[in-house]
Amino acid sequence: NTTLNKLNVFANTAWATLLDATDLGYGEVFYGFITSNGPAGSPFPTGWTISNPGTGRYAVTHNIGNTAYAVIATLFAASNFTVEISDRSNNSFTIATSTSVGTFTSAASFFILIRD
């Protein structure tokens, strides 16, 4: 089955920058890694950019052109930090990492963007 093969490749090989999930009933799935000091890690979608507007804030620019997408983020390592998506717009979103008391702090994270 094509879907199972794609998921096995996704889980068992080096990260790719795009997984075509149209046969799952969705649009495209993009994912990437953000280092704790702000630059894009590997993998990161081709043509996308990242900036670090402040401690614990990572602005990802994708230029999709609409908000028909969802973003999920998780921290790279276990910690007492939290991660959230904010400022989602037509062409970008921001990942924010903070301590349990809400202080922004630098932390590496992964994200998955599912486009409708």
C-alpha positions as CSV (number, residue, x, y, z in Angstrom):
1,N,0.0,0.0,0.0
2,T,1.4,3.4,-1.0
3,T,0.4,5.2,2.1
4,L,2.0,2.6,4.4
5,N,5.2,2.6,2.3
6,K,5.4,6.4,2.5
7,L,5.0,6.3,6.3
8,N,7.6,3.6,6.6
9,V,10.1,5.6,4.6
10,F,9.2,8.7,6.7
11,A,9.8,6.8,9.9
12,N,12.8,4.8,9.0
13,T,15.1,7.0,6.9
14,A,16.6,10.5,7.1
15,W,14.0,13.3,7.2
16,A,12.9,14.6,3.8
17,T,11.5,18.1,3.3
18,L,8.2,17.1,1.8
19,L,5.9,14.1,2.2
20,D,3.1,13.9,-0.4
21,A,0.0,13.0,1.7
22,T,-2.6,13.7,-1.0
23,D,-3.6,10.0,-0.9
24,L,-4.4,10.4,2.8
25,G,-7.1,13.0,2.0
26,Y,-5.0,16.0,2.8
27,G,-2.8,18.3,0.9
28,E,0.9,18.5,1.4
29,V,2.8,17.8,4.6
30,F,6.0,19.9,5.3
31,Y,8.2,19.5,8.4
32,G,11.5,20.9,9.7
33,F,13.9,21.3,12.6
34,I,14.7,24.6,14.3
35,T,17.9,24.8,16.3
36,S,17.8,26.5,19.7
37,N,19.7,29.5,18.5
38,G,17.4,30.1,15.6
39,P,18.8,28.8,12.3
40,A,17.0,26.2,10.3
41,G,18.3,22.8,11.0
42,S,18.1,19.8,8.8
43,P,15.6,19.0,7.5
44,F,13.9,22.3,6.6
45,P,11.6,22.8,3.6
46,T,13.4,24.2,0.5
47,G,12.6,27.9,-0.1
48,W,11.4,28.5,3.4
49,T,13.2,30.9,5.8
50,I,13.5,31.4,9.5
51,S,14.3,34.4,11.7
52,N,14.8,34.7,15.4
53,P,13.0,37.9,16.4
54,G,13.8,37.3,20.1
55,T,14.7,34.7,22.7
56,G,12.5,31.7,22.3
57,R,10.7,33.0,19.2
58,Y,11.2,31.5,15.7
59,A,9.4,33.0,12.8
60,V,9.0,30.6,9.8
61,T,8.2,32.1,6.4
62,H,6.7,29.7,3.9
63,N,4.8,31.9,1.4
64,I,1.9,29.5,1.0
65,G,-0.4,32.5,0.5
66,N,-3.3,31.4,2.8
67,T,-4.1,30.1,6.2
68,A,-5.6,26.8,5.1
69,Y,-3.0,24.9,7.1
70,A,-2.4,23.5,10.5
71,V,1.0,23.5,12.4
72,I,2.1,21.2,15.1
73,A,5.3,21.7,17.0
74,T,7.2,19.7,19.6
75,L,10.4,20.2,21.5
76,F,13.5,18.4,20.4
77,A,14.4,17.2,24.0
78,A,12.4,16.5,27.1
79,S,12.2,19.5,29.4
80,N,9.9,21.6,31.5
81,F,9.5,24.0,28.6
82,T,6.4,24.6,26.5
83,V,6.0,25.2,22.8
84,E,3.2,27.0,21.0
85,I,2.3,28.3,17.6
86,S,1.4,32.0,17.3
87,D,1.1,34.7,14.7
88,R,-0.2,32.2,12.0
89,S,-0.7,34.2,8.8
90,N,-0.9,33.7,5.0
91,N,2.8,33.5,4.6
92,S,4.3,32.6,8.0
93,F,3.9,31.4,11.6
94,T,5.9,31.7,14.8
95,I,7.0,29.0,17.2
96,A,7.5,30.2,20.7
97,T,9.2,28.2,23.5
98,S,9.0,29.2,27.1
99,T,9.6,28.0,30.6
100,S,6.8,26.7,32.8
101,V,6.3,30.2,34.2
102,G,6.0,31.8,30.7
103,T,9.5,33.2,30.2
104,F,10.6,32.9,26.6
105,T,13.6,30.6,26.4
106,S,15.7,29.2,23.5
107,A,14.9,25.5,22.7
108,A,15.3,23.3,19.6
109,S,12.0,22.1,18.1
110,F,10.4,20.2,15.2
111,F,7.3,21.3,13.3
112,I,4.9,19.7,10.9
113,L,2.7,21.8,8.7
114,I,-0.3,20.2,7.1
115,R,-1.7,22.1,4.1
116,D,-5.4,21.7,3.2
